């Protein structure tokens, strides 16, 4: 090897190791990229917090339920009153089967009943036999199926075949059931037909067949037949 010349300037050798990045294998990302990654990583947590806040706001904004109102008290008061009241009942064919009349009538909607002052009732069976009743007052169902007579009740049954006088029975209370053409009383009742007079504790009268059933202690006066 030739000796080095004193006037030759030596050339510096390159460094053995080049400068490594801050983290080997992980290049440095721009700040905006790093912020976006951080935001995306925390997005589920952010959404949960937002949902919780919205739920709290809805709860606070929802009006409180109104307290339940107690049902209005139904009073037994009439909704109308009529003077010179008259109602007729008809069968499928033919003339009126019965008539209920009164001086004053009041309708009560809570029970659908009629209160009648000075009541007069007339009813005709299929054979044409007529039953008449009068009383100081009565309470009838709205459709007139039942009429409860009270206060000096008098019922008169027209003559039947073979009789020489109509039959009258009276009591303080009687029930007329037009569905089965029946008059019933659980109060003491007096029957009179001509000169015959009978008293009983209760009565059931079927107007359709003229059958009379006296109940309880029965006593009376029957004139001797000549």
C-alpha positions, 0 to 999 in steps of 0.5 A: 500500500502506498503511503498517505500523502501528508497533503491529502485531506481525509474523507470522514466516514458515514456514521455507523448508525442512522438516527432512528424514529421516536418509536421503532415500527410506529411512525409519528402521526399528525396531531389531527389524526391522533385527535380523530383516533382518540375521538373515535375510541371514546365515541361509545362512551360519549354516546352512552353519556348523551343517551343518559342525559336525554333520558334524564331530560325526558323524565324531567319534562314529562308531566306528572300524571293527573290524580284519578278523579273519584267517580261522580256520586250518582244521586237518586234524582228525577231527570223529568216529571210529567203531569197527566201521564199515560202509557199503553202496552200493545201485543203483537197484534190487536188493540192495546193490552194494557194502560198505566196512567197517573196524575204525576210521574217522575223518572229516575235514571239511576234505577230506570224506574218511574214513580207515579202519584195517583196511579190507575192500571188497566190490563186485559188478558187474551180472553178479554177479561179486564183487571183494574187497579188503583193506588195512591202511588206506584213504582214501575220499572222503566219498561213497565214489566213490574208495577209495585202499587202502594197506599190503599191499593184496590184491584177489581177483576171483571165478571167471569163466566158463572159469576154474579159479581166482580171480585175486589181485593185490597191491600196496602201493597201489591205487585203487578207482574205483566209478564205473567199476568199476575198480582201478588201481595205479601201484606194482609189482603181483603177479598170481596165478591157480592156478599162474600168477604174473605181476609188472608195474610197473602195473595197470588192471583193469576189473571190468565186463568182466574186462579186465586191462591190465598196464603196464611191464616184465612177467615171470612164470611160466606153467605149461605146459598139458597 
